Amino acid sequence: MTKNKGNRIIPRKRLPGYLLKKVKLGGETFKLKQLLRSLNVTTVCENALCPNITECFEAGEVTFMILGSTCSRNCGFCGVTSGSPSTLDPAEPQKIVDAAAMLKLKYVVLTSVTRDDLPDGGAGHFADCIHALRDHLPGVGVEVLIPDFKGDRPALERVLRENPDVLAHNLETVKRLYNQARSGSNYQRSLDILRIAAETHPDIPVKSGFMVGLGERDEEIEELTRDIRETGCTMLTIGHYLPPTRDNIPLVNPVPPEKFEEYRNQA
């Protein structure tokens, strides 16, 4: 049974101006949506209800979401539908190639739903997508944002053997909030994903990211940043959380833009 994350409309009451985003569904955004539907590919931009979708789609930038559109987990922050995932589409790697070629992408970013129902968590499908892109679009850059594969090291190594240009796995939030925000995930397990990738394939840059606005404290952010760096991870993104639906974890503490400069300096 599939659980859809509730009402898609989020009230904007008392949101500070720096968090207000204008989503325009016409123009170039509409054209890109039509193209994606015609190619039968999925993006996390649409499925996770990303508020930045207009600025990315108008620039012709997308992040493909593979392994279906239904997640086997139900993370409190995420807008992706959770439930029983669908059967894998063996044609998906070629569909990603076709979409990347039609969009004239020089750099392709792949992410996925979590697939705890699959023996390898979908690692082989990630590898197939990378391989197809390398075969058909020589010179294209490929970044993968992977789930934790339940900590399965052979699954992680299956992806790494395809030599993506960047291997990313997000911690998403501080240790204290993990049980609330990341159902089925484990803080240390996610750190281990980064560490194994950095240690076994030092030629592949390792990347992670987390959100603020969930009620984390400054000292917890410092601890999280240090823990990520100690894995050997060299790239870090810090974003601002906005609840995608009313059913998600509420926004606790809006964080002003100048605070992000403090995070940058700290990192």
WOSULQUI-V180676 format. One record per backbone hydrogen bond with DSSP energy under -0.5 kcal/mol. CO is the residue of the C=O (numbers start at 0). NH is the residue of the N-H. E is the energy in kcal/mol with one decimal. If there is no record, write none. Layout:
BEGIN
co = <CO | CO>
nh = <NH | NH>
e = <E | E>
END
This chain:
BEGIN
co = <1 | 2 | 3 | 4 | 6 | 7 | 8 | 11 | 15 | 16 | 20 | 21 | 22 | 25 | 25 | 26 | 27 | 28 | 29 | 30 | 31 | 32 | 33 | 34 | 35 | 35 | 36 | 41 | 42 | 43 | 44 | 45 | 49 | 51 | 52 | 53 | 54 | 55 | 55 | 56 | 62 | 62 | 63 | 63 | 65 | 70 | 74 | 75 | 80 | 81 | 82 | 87 | 88 | 90 | 91 | 92 | 93 | 94 | 95 | 96 | 97 | 98 | 99 | 100 | 105 | 107 | 107 | 108 | 109 | 110 | 113 | 114 | 117 | 119 | 120 | 121 | 122 | 123 | 124 | 125 | 126 | 127 | 128 | 129 | 130 | 131 | 132 | 136 | 140 | 141 | 141 | 142 | 143 | 143 | 144 | 147 | 148 | 150 | 151 | 152 | 153 | 154 | 155 | 156 | 158 | 159 | 164 | 165 | 165 | 166 | 167 | 170 | 171 | 173 | 174 | 176 | 177 | 180 | 181 | 185 | 186 | 187 | 188 | 189 | 190 | 191 | 192 | 193 | 194 | 195 | 196 | 200 | 202 | 204 | 205 | 205 | 206 | 207 | 208 | 208 | 209 | 211 | 212 | 212 | 216 | 216 | 217 | 218 | 219 | 220 | 221 | 222 | 223 | 224 | 225 | 226 | 227 | 227 | 228 | 234 | 236 | 238 | 244 | 253 | 255 | 255 | 256 | 256 | 257 | 258 | 259 | 260 | 261 | 262>
nh = <3 | 81 | 5 | 246 | 245 | 9 | 10 | 14 | 18 | 19 | 22 | 23 | 24 | 28 | 29 | 30 | 31 | 32 | 33 | 34 | 35 | 36 | 37 | 38 | 39 | 40 | 39 | 64 | 46 | 47 | 49 | 48 | 52 | 55 | 56 | 57 | 58 | 58 | 60 | 59 | 43 | 44 | 65 | 110 | 112 | 82 | 77 | 248 | 70 | 2 | 84 | 89 | 91 | 94 | 95 | 96 | 97 | 98 | 99 | 100 | 101 | 102 | 104 | 103 | 140 | 109 | 142 | 63 | 144 | 65 | 71 | 117 | 120 | 122 | 114 | 125 | 126 | 127 | 128 | 129 | 130 | 131 | 132 | 133 | 134 | 135 | 136 | 139 | 107 | 164 | 165 | 109 | 145 | 167 | 111 | 150 | 151 | 152 | 155 | 156 | 157 | 158 | 159 | 160 | 161 | 162 | 204 | 143 | 167 | 206 | 145 | 172 | 210 | 176 | 177 | 180 | 181 | 76 | 184 | 189 | 190 | 191 | 192 | 193 | 194 | 195 | 196 | 197 | 198 | 199 | 200 | 203 | 204 | 166 | 233 | 234 | 168 | 236 | 170 | 171 | 238 | 240 | 251 | 252 | 219 | 220 | 221 | 222 | 223 | 224 | 225 | 226 | 227 | 228 | 229 | 230 | 230 | 232 | 231 | 207 | 209 | 211 | 247 | 255 | 258 | 259 | 259 | 260 | 261 | 262 | 263 | 264 | 265 | 266>
e = <-0.6 | -2.2 | -2.6 | -0.5 | -1.0 | -0.6 | -0.5 | -1.7 | -2.1 | -1.3 | -0.7 | -0.7 | -0.5 | -1.2 | -0.9 | -2.0 | -2.4 | -2.3 | -2.4 | -2.1 | -2.7 | -2.2 | -2.3 | -1.6 | -0.6 | -1.9 | -0.7 | -2.9 | -2.2 | -2.4 | -1.8 | -1.2 | -1.4 | -1.9 | -3.0 | -2.5 | -0.7 | -0.5 | -2.9 | -1.3 | -2.2 | -0.6 | -0.5 | -2.8 | -1.3 | -2.6 | -1.0 | -2.4 | -2.9 | -4.5 | -0.7 | -0.8 | -1.9 | -2.0 | -2.5 | -1.9 | -2.7 | -2.4 | -2.7 | -2.4 | -2.4 | -2.3 | -2.5 | -0.8 | -2.8 | -0.5 | -2.9 | -1.9 | -3.2 | -2.8 | -2.5 | -1.5 | -1.4 | -1.6 | -0.5 | -2.0 | -2.5 | -2.2 | -2.1 | -2.4 | -2.7 | -2.4 | -2.1 | -2.4 | -2.4 | -2.4 | -2.3 | -2.1 | -3.5 | -2.3 | -1.2 | -2.8 | -0.7 | -3.3 | -0.5 | -2.9 | -1.9 | -0.8 | -1.9 | -2.8 | -1.7 | -1.3 | -2.2 | -2.0 | -1.5 | -2.2 | -0.7 | -2.3 | -0.6 | -2.3 | -2.8 | -1.7 | -3.0 | -0.9 | -1.5 | -2.7 | -3.1 | -0.9 | -2.2 | -2.2 | -1.9 | -2.5 | -1.7 | -1.5 | -2.5 | -2.9 | -2.0 | -2.5 | -2.6 | -2.6 | -1.9 | -2.1 | -0.6 | -2.4 | -1.8 | -1.6 | -2.2 | -2.0 | -1.1 | -2.5 | -2.5 | -2.9 | -2.8 | -1.1 | -0.5 | -2.1 | -2.2 | -1.9 | -2.6 | -2.8 | -2.3 | -2.7 | -2.4 | -2.3 | -2.3 | -0.5 | -1.2 | -1.0 | -1.6 | -2.2 | -1.7 | -1.8 | -1.2 | -0.5 | -1.5 | -0.7 | -1.2 | -0.7 | -1.0 | -1.9 | -2.4 | -2.4 | -2.6 | -2.7>
END
